[in-house]
């Protein structure tokens, strides 16, 4: 290859690079506006992005305390004091990535034809990021010792009454009244475990159980079991606010003995939090041989449940 040919090639590469950079900026702006309703971890788990992007770990504190007030002598010194235990917890932050790329021919064909580069690869990469965060949020990750909301150490379990057909705990073998009682027992479990300092405002059900109560009518009304629970539950009765009820896949075998699990909790950052110090981002286009690569990176610290007693599991439904 002579000098002129080399210069022409370099000029062509620069022109192709400029085209790819302009195209990816437009593509990525659209990709980040796209929402994936079925990957709705942020709706159910508060997300914290406030830590520095390259912190090695996130430290938080959980506290459990108790105390009882009593009568005093106005001149006495023995004032009852609260006893409290505070524990420090640390969760590591790890880097992960997903990107996309275009070939030299692909870029130049689009440039010469004056058509936009296809953004499908960028959308697939972004969705892969959302899918990984979703999985870590709910199922955890054994490689990094992350626990998920579906099975977290220290969360109390409420016993589901076995009074269905043949003493079964399965909702399919229970009356609507018994199912409604099971839900309220789970919500009340948070109240009891926290000595009435917490109220669960969110209920997550296995998709299969959610569909069952959403399509099964109460025998003496025109309402479904789900509609009745939404109107008559201990949280709504005490606060006047609606109980958030969501169906989630993956809960059908998360309970003890691989049974179906339902989860109730107060959805607030002081109860649980997902740490994403660096949300997913695409970096500038890089030339690698005849490939225009757009690397993507994010940093994830996993889920922390700071107040496990504000969460409750109910298994066997």
N, C-alpha and C positions, 0 to 999 in steps of 0.2 A: 504494500500500500504506500503510494508516494505522499509527499507532504500535502499537496492540494487535496487529495482524497481524504487524508486524515482530518484536515481542517473542515472539509465538507461534512464528514461524519460527526465531528464534534459540534458543528453548528446545528446539525439536524437533531442531535441528542439534546442540546440546550433548548431548541424550539419545542421538542417533544416534552421535555421536562416542564417548561413553562406552561404548556397546554395542560399537562397532567395536574400541576399544582392548582391552576385555576378551576379545573373540573372538580378536583377532590374537595376544595373549599366549599363549592356549591353543593356537592353531594352530601358532605358531612353535616352541613347546616340543616338539611332536610332529615337526615337520619336521626339526629338528636332530638328532633321534634316528634318523632314517631313514638307512640306509647303502645305497650303490649299489655292489654287488660288482663290476660291470663297469667302474667308474670307480675302480679300486683303485691310484691313483698313490701313496698313502701307504704301501701295502704294499711297494712296490718302490723308493721313493725317500724317504729321511729328510726330514721336514718341519721347518723351523725357524721358530717364531713368536716368538722371543725378542727380536727387534729392536723398537725403539719403533714404534708404529703409524704415525707420520707421518715416519719417516726418509726422506730423499731417495734414499739409496743404501746398499748394504751392501758393506763392504770385507772381503776375505779374502786370505790369503797361501798361495801354493803354493811348495814347495821341492823341489829336486832336488840331491842331493849324492852324493859318493863319497869313498872313502878306503881305504887299505890299510895295515894294521898291519905293522911290521917289527921286527927285533931291534934292541936298543939297547945301547950301551955304558953301563954303570951310571953313569958320570960324564959322559956326553955331553949335548949341548944340542940336537942336531938330532932332535927328536921328530917323527915323521910326523904331519901334521895333516890333518883332514878338510877337503875343499873343498865348499862348498855355495853354491847359487844360490837366492835367495829372490825371488819376484816378487809384486808387489801387484796385485790385481785388484779392480775395482769394478763392481758391477751396480746399475743404477738400479732404483728402486722406483716403480711406477706405480699409480694409482688406477683402479678399475673398479667397475661396479655393475650390479645387476639387482634390480628390485623388483616389486611387484604392487599391485593396488588393487581397490576395490569402488565401485559407483555408489550414489548416494543412495537410489534406489528399492530396490536390492538389499539394502542394510543395513536399511532400514525394514521391508521385507517379512519379513526374517528375524527382526527384533526383535518385530514384532507377532504373528508366528506362533510365536514362542518356539522357533525352530529355530536351530541353529548355522550360522554362515557356512561355506560350502564352502572347505576348505583347499587345494584342488587348485592354485590359482594360486600359493600360497606354495611348494608342493612343486615346481612347474615352475620357479619362480625359483631355488630352492635347487639344483635339478638343473642349471640353466643355469650356475650358479657352478661346480659340481663339474666340469661338462663343459669349461669354459674352462680351469680349472686343470689338468685332465687333458691337454688339448691342448698347453698351454704346457709341461708337464712332459716330454712325449715328443716333440713336434714343434717346440717353440719358437714364436716369433712374430716374423715379419719386420718388423712395424710397430714393435716395441720392441727389435729386434735381440737377441731372446732365442734361445738355442740349446736344443734338447731332447736327451734321452738318445739318441734314434734317430740323431742326426747331430751330433756335437759336435767342434769343432776340437781337434786334438791327440791324439785317441784313436787308438792304434795299430790297424792292421788285420792280421789273421793270414791268410795265404794258405790257401785251401781247395784241397786236392789235386784235380787234374783226372784222376781215374782211373775215372770211370764209363763207361757205354757211349759209345763215340765220344769219349773223353777229356772227357766232360761232368763238371761239378762239381755238377750237380743231384742231390739226394738220391733223386729218383724213378728215377735211372739207376744208383744205387749199391747195393752189398750192405749188409746190416745192419752188418757188421763195419766197412765203410768209413765209414758214418754215425757209428758209435760213435767211431771214430778222429778224425773231424772235430770232434766235440764235445770230446774230450779235448785235441786240438790247440789249440782255442780257449781252454780253461781253462788249459792250459800256457802259452799266449801271455802271460797276465798274470804268471805266475811268471817267465818269461824276461825280459819287459820291465822288471820291477822287481828283477831280480837275486835272485829267490827271497825277496823281502821281503813279497810279497802273494800271497794265494790268492783266487781268485774263488769266491764262495759262491752266486752267483745266475746263472741262465741264462734269457734271454728268447728265445723262438723265434716266428717268424711263425705265426699261428694255423693256417695251412694245413700247415706243416711239422710242427707239434706234433701235429695230428690224424693226419698220416701215420704218424709213429713210434708214436703211441698205439694205432694199429689194425693195425700190421704186425708179424707174429710172427716171432721168430727161428726159422730153419728147424730147428734141432736142440733147441729147448726149447719150453716152453709159454708163455714170457715174451714180451711185446712188446719192441720196441726201447726204448721209453720206460722200461719197468720195469727193463730191464737197465742203462740209463744211470743210473737213480736208485740202483742198487745198486753199480755198478762205474764210478766216475769218479774222476779224480785228486784232487778235493777230498775226497770221502768217504773215499777210501783213506788220505789223510794225516791227516785230522782225526777220522774216525769219525762226523762229523755229516752230515745229509742235505743234498744240493744242492737249492736252491730252483729249480724249473723252472716257468716260466709261459708261457702263450701270449698274444700280444698282436697285435691288429689293427694294420695300418699298416706292417708291416715288410717286406711282400712286394716293395716296390720301393725300399726305402731304401738298398740297397747300390749299389756302383759299377756304372754302366751300367744302373741301375734293376733290379737283381737283388735277390733275397731276402737279408736280413741277419739274423744271429743275434748276440746280445750277451751277453758274460760280464763280471761285475764283482763287486767286494766291496761288499756293501750295508752301508755304514756312513757316519755323518755326516762323518768326516774324508776320505772319498773323494768323496762327492757330497751335495748338499743343495739342497732346494727352499725358497726364502725366501717366506714369507707373513707379513709383519709384522702385517697385520690380516686375520684370517680373515673370511669373509662374515658380516655382521650386518644385521638389519633394524632400522630406526630407528622412532621413534614415528609414529603415524598423523598424516598431515597433510591438512588440508582444502583442496582446490583446486577452487573452484566447487562443483559437485555431485559431486565425486569425492573419495573417501577413499583417499589414496595412502599406501603403505607403502614408502618407498625402502630399497634395500639397497645396501651398499657393501663393498668389500674392497680391500686393497692387496697387490700381487704383485711380487716381485722376481725371479722366474724361477729357473732351475736353474743351479747352479754345480757343475762337476766340478773339484774341487781337485787330485785326483791322476789325471790322464788315463791314466797307464800302469797304473792299477789297473782299467782298463776295456779291453775288447778287442772289435773287430768282426770278424765272419767273413762274407764276402759270396759270393753265387753258389750258395747251397744250394738 
